[in-house]
């Protein structure tokens, strides 16, 4: 039995070697020679693509890759060819900050700080969503959320009639830290309120998951005692109405480290 296995192994090795030898230019050579030839070919191809000398070492090829990468990123950010990576990084960060500042309407975008840019981004997102739902230009997030909820409810009533009680089972929360849970009786329904603490990177994914749960009545995202955004998730098929709120949440999530999700469910 072992002899037969060895014969099969030798046959497979021979077939693989025969297929690799032409690419390596090492006909009838050992595996070590084939490996050296393959490495030499790969190195020569990489050197040619990067404009290095054909006999360049891997270290020289690496330096060429680094130089080209730094020149490409640095050129976009206005860096000089002689700048080191720390300088290129600072100029890239400054360029991104300036572009975000211009988009958000900061008057002196070139010297704007991230705190100011963050406030203006928050203001622009809030005003944009508020305008879409008919909220005043100076409305805070709570007011915008109230107008948003009213618009969603009106659209749901117009399209589907009176809002039905949710019957879908609640899924177990994942990736969240529970804070508290309580139950109230509202409009003939038993409403259970849950709170979960999540990181900014988890926020959008958790809201997308909640969007598909049939018994969710309302969601509030807050940081400490400040309400960041509030909107209903009654029916998962109103994607066109939910999308603007998710876009706002995505912008908020990029600016916060941790927040609390308050979920109201119908039991």
C-alpha positions, 0 to 999 in steps of 0.5 A: 500500500505504501509503495502505491502511495509513493508511486502516486506522490512521485507521479503528481510531483513529476507532473507539477514539476513538468508544468513549472519548469518552462516558466522557470526556465529550468528544464530537468533541474532540481526544485531548489534551482527551479525556485531560484529561477522563479525568484529571479524572473519575478524580481526582473519583472518587478524591476521592469515594471518599476523602472529599476535596473534588471539586476536590482536586489529586492531591497532596491525594488522595495525602495523603488516601490516606496519612492513611487508610492510616496511620490503619488500620495505626496503629489496629490497632497502637494508634498515635495519629492524630498519630503519624508513620510511624516511630512507627506502624512501631515500634508495628506491629513491637511489636504483631507481636512481642507477638502472636508472644510470646504465641503462643510462651508468653513470660511477659512478652510485652509487653516481649519481644525478638525473640531470646527470641521466636525461641527460644520459637517454636523450642521450641514448634515442636520440642515440637509436632512431637516430641509428634506423633512421640512424642519426649520434651518436652525432645528436641532437633531431632536426637532429634525428627528420629530419632523422625520418621524412625522413624514415617515408616519404620514407616508406609511399611513398613505401607502399602507393604511393604519400602522399594524402591530409588529409580530416579528420575533426580536433577534438577539443583539450582537456586538452590543453592551446592554444598558437597561430594559423596561416595558410600558403599555402604549396605544394597546401595545406593550412596548419594551425599551432596550438600551445598548452601548456600541462603538462608532464603528458598530453603529451603522451596522447595528441600525441596518440590522434593526431596520429588518426587525418587524417589531421595532417601533422607534430608535434613538441614538444618543451620546450621554444625555444628548440625542444625536438622531431619532427615527422610527423603523416600523416597516423595513420596506421604506428604504427610500425614507430610511436612507437619508437618516442612515446617511446622517448616522454614517456621518455621525458615527465617523465623529464619535467613539461610543454612543447608546442605541435606545430601541423601542420594541412592540411585544 
